[in-house]
Amino acid sequence: MGQIEWAMWANEQALASGLILITGGIVATAGQFAQWYLGAYSIAAGVLICLLEYPRGKRSKGSTMERCGQKYLTRVVKVFGPLTSNYYIRAFLHLGLSVPAGFLLATILGTACLAIASSIYLLAAIRGEKWTPIETKPKERPQVGGTIKQPPSNPPPRPPAEARKKPSEEEAAGVPAGGPHENPTPVTDEVV
Amino acid sequence: MMGCWILNESLSIILVLSWLGVNLYLFIDTFCWYEEEESFLYTRVILGSTLAWARASAVCLNFNCMLILLPISRNLLSLMRGTSSCFRGPWRRQLDKNLKFHKLVAYGIAMNATIHILAHLCNLEHYHWSQSPEAEGLAAALSKLGNTPDETYLNPIRTFHTNTITELLTTVAGITGLLISLALILIMTSSTEFIRQASYELFWYTHHVFIIFFIGLAIHGAGRIVRGQTAESLLLHNVTFCRDHLAEWQTAARCPVPQFSGKEPSAWKWVLGPVVLYACERIIRFWRFQQEVVITKVVSHPSGVLELHMKKRDFKMAPGQYVLIQCPSISSLEWHPFTLTSAPQEDFFSVHIRAAGDWTEALCKAFGAEGPALKEPWSLPRLAVDGPFGAALTDVFHYPVSMCIATGIGVTPFAALLKSIWYQCCESQTQWKLCKVYFYWICRDPGAFEWFADLLLSLETRMSEQGKTHFLSYHIFLTGWDENQAFHIALHWDENTDVITGLRQKTFYGRPNWNHEFRQVAYSHPSSNIGVFFCGPKALSKIIQRMCRLYSSADPRGIHFHYNRESF
């Protein structure tokens, strides 16, 4: 599995865990189960994880499909620098966040999923992967008139290329280099 | 035009709606049963309606888990495709959408699993709470049942001095439930399109966690913790009266202590059939793996395409079919699909493989595609082949006119088809339904032409020899060209043969104008059924589907474009 960037799978897994934590937390808080304050904690932790994991990191090889609307969150996540781009920190953060939720039944599944995500992130970190933001390239405005080539300066019939390249010889021969061409025979415009 | 789209898509929509309908029926029927059933009245006193939610979603889960293995049993599908009596035309096309159906059922499983887990979460908490000292009334009394030897219990949690997590982890249902939920989540997170495209191997290996899923599912209900009143107890203990006369339970004869029993597990009954079928499917694959495959020729083409000619006993194919290939020296677990590029009339079968990922690159290297020297036949790695499996192209011969559109490497299924046409043309005695084939190939660079250009050239010559020059009309579109090439082409424009391919029909530059092409075909064949076959990226597939709908007429006697798409 040489080409796999483990962080990609860890990211999907962590995002799913965040959603599961939020769901479990909501049920525990709404149902007022025992230790429901852990449910409230899970909701907060889940939201934090979702916000952190939503922007996909750039793949080192190949193009990355961005998630819808992720560029706003990318800017926020980028601000934290090594705290978010280093996967060791992320792995331990996820592990730490998952522990309190493990004491409440409603969120135990979220804990297990987050722990798995944390271990995949650890694997990614060991393999030297890191999170790089996907930068949107500024749109290059097409230069107006950039592709328009200059029209020829003499009207047809034009002398061949060799003659055009040697203006000094032309002048010596007495042929005008530029300007209007004098027709040897009079030209009349025939309109039918 | 709209009518045609409705007709084309209607069978898919009907199947999806039927699936949805069965799910809704099972859910609502089970829900109502558990809400009204007398034997579960006392259970409902403790749990409320979350019992019904959990059971209804469980039945839907059973149904969907039964269905999920069927669309990926390829040999079963090929068998169904082969029985031509009941699987013609639109039904055959549905079999091509097996992966879509597999994903749909997977979403169904995910949704029902969520409902089931949340409902049982609440159930566990309610059971726990009704054992607490503050609980009173019927719920508390019911929970205390089972403490004496002649009583059966209702509440699986026997004491308040425990926590729900411990209770979860000490029951079979709890542990298996946690395990199969984890398995499901791992399968789903590694199956997103992003991951599948980035690393097919991760998706493939993680998906095999489904084995744990099905084993866990089968033993999930073994603990029998969903308990209802026994039938004998119902006869003796009238619930509608006794529920309001709690104080009289021990004393009055009308209300002897109710007895409960657990519901027996039923999931295994639903999934046994498909699991056995899928096991047979994998056994067939293993058996085919054991069969010897002889490699007769290896050709390395420019642009990284490797062509392999192979022979295998009793191998019969039709154009457009694909095989699964395994190379044990690269990976002992992976089977990768490749379309067959040879015709059925040849005594070998061939595939063209492009190096596009880990496995294919390793294969090309193993066959010496990169090195200059030839490899000895005995040093070539051993291959195993499973298949062939059916795909849409076998339908090409059933239409009077066919349009075949391919992009890049997607031309491989059509290579087999054109070769088959070539051979059948040689025989020239058979009367066909197929009268005209339009072939479009959109390709980025001329280097990729090389192996296909020979085929087209020989086809062209053969067709003109047989006097059937107008049978095949092909159009090649080069989408990656630069100014130098344009100058060169413009210079040689007036010659008889195309300067890049050497073929008599000229190559076009840039992308095809589909409106123009479809309009031309529509004018030439006013009241025929035209089969449109496409192999390539999704974006172009959508455009062509739109064209098919646009140019099909609403009149049933008019022209109809029938769209078929090949995908793995």
Interface residues (C-beta under 8 A of the other chain):
Chain A: M1 G2 Q3 I4 E5 M8 W9 E12 Q13 A16 I20 T23 G24 V27 G31 F33 A34 R56 R59 G62 M65 F103 L104 L105 A106 I108 L109 A112 C113 I116
Chain B: T114 I117 L118 L121 C122 L124 E125 H128 W129 N163 T164 I165 L168 L178 S181 L182 I185 L186 M188 T189 S190 T192 E193 F194 I195 A198 S199 E201 L202 Y205 G357 D358
